[in-house]
Amino acid sequence: SEAFSPERGGREGATKVMVVVTDGESHDGVELRDALAECEKRNISRYAIAVLGHYIRRRKDTETFIKEIKFIASDPDEKHFFNVSDEAALNDIVDALGDRIFGLE
C-alpha cells in the first residue's frame, strides 16, 4: 500500500513493477488475495521468481510452492513467472527480466 506512494518517490502515471524473489511459501498467505487485488487495482505488474534450491536439496515437493508463486505473478505466467534450480541460476534470468521491465516504460 505504500511502495508506490508519492511519499516514497512514486510518480502519478509511472509504470509500476514489483519483482518477488523467494525460496519458499509465504507465512502470511491469508493476506495474499487482498494484496494481489490491490496490485491489480493499482495496475502493478508483478514478476515472480521461485528459487527451488532448498526444495531440490531436501527432495521436497515443489507443487504448492510453484502454484503460490504463479498466483503472485501477473498473467500470463510465461511472461511473468520464472523458476530457477538454485540461487546461482538467478543470473541467467536477469537480462530477460530487465528487457521486459524496460519494455514497459
C-alpha positions in Angstrom: 0.0 0.0 0.0 3.0 2.3 0.4 5.6 1.1 -2.0 4.5 3.3 -4.9 3.1 6.2 -3.0 4.3 9.8 -3.7 5.8 9.9 -0.3 8.1 7.0 -1.3 9.0 8.5 -4.7 6.2 7.2 -6.8 5.0 9.3 -9.7 1.5 9.5 -11.0 1.2 7.7 -14.2 4.6 5.9 -13.9 4.8 2.2 -14.7 4.7 0.1 -11.5 6.7 -3.1 -11.4 7.1 -5.5 -8.5 9.6 -8.3 -8.5 9.1 -11.1 -6.0 12.1 -13.4 -5.5 11.6 -16.2 -2.9 12.8 -19.6 -1.9 9.7 -20.7 0.0 6.0 -20.4 0.6 4.6 -17.4 2.4 3.7 -17.4 6.0 1.0 -14.7 5.5 -0.8 -16.4 2.7 -4.2 -15.4 4.1 -3.4 -11.8 3.1 -2.3 -12.8 -0.4 -5.7 -12.4 -2.2 -6.3 -9.0 -0.8 -2.7 -7.8 -1.6 -3.0 -9.1 -5.2 -6.4 -7.4 -5.6 -4.8 -4.1 -4.5 -2.0 -4.7 -7.0 -4.5 -5.2 -9.8 -6.4 -2.1 -8.8 -3.2 0.0 -8.8 -2.0 -1.5 -12.1 1.2 -3.0 -10.7 2.9 -5.6 -13.0 4.2 -8.5 -10.9 7.2 -10.7 -11.8 7.7 -13.7 -9.6 10.8 -15.9 -9.3 10.8 -19.2 -7.5 14.2 -20.3 -6.3 13.9 -24.1 -5.9 17.3 -24.8 -4.4 16.0 -25.5 -0.9 13.3 -27.8 -2.2 15.6 -29.7 -4.5 18.3 -30.2 -1.9 15.8 -31.5 0.6 13.9 -33.5 -2.0 10.7 -31.7 -1.1 7.7 -31.4 -3.4 7.6 -28.0 -5.2 4.0 -28.2 -6.5 2.4 -26.0 -3.8 5.3 -23.5 -3.8 5.2 -23.1 -7.5 1.4 -22.7 -7.6 1.6 -19.9 -5.0 4.3 -18.0 -6.9 2.5 -18.3 -10.2 -0.6 -16.9 -8.4 1.5 -13.9 -7.3 2.8 -13.3 -10.9 0.8 -11.2 -13.3 -0.8 -13.1 -16.2 0.4 -14.6 -18.5 2.7 -16.9 -16.4 5.0 -17.5 -19.3 5.9 -13.8 -19.3 5.9 -13.1 -15.6 6.9 -16.3 -13.8 10.4 -17.8 -13.6 11.8 -20.6 -11.6 15.4 -21.5 -11.1 17.1 -24.6 -9.7 19.4 -22.7 -7.4 20.4 -19.3 -6.2 23.3 -19.0 -8.7 20.9 -19.6 -11.6 19.3 -16.2 -10.9 22.0 -14.6 -13.1 20.5 -16.5 -16.1 17.2 -14.5 -16.0 18.5 -11.0 -15.2 18.8 -9.9 -18.8 15.5 -11.3 -19.9 13.7 -9.7 -17.0 15.5 -6.4 -17.5 14.4 -6.3 -21.1 10.8 -6.9 -20.2 10.7 -4.3 -17.5 12.4 -1.6 -19.6 9.9 -2.5 -22.4 7.1 -1.4 -20.2 8.4 2.2 -19.9 
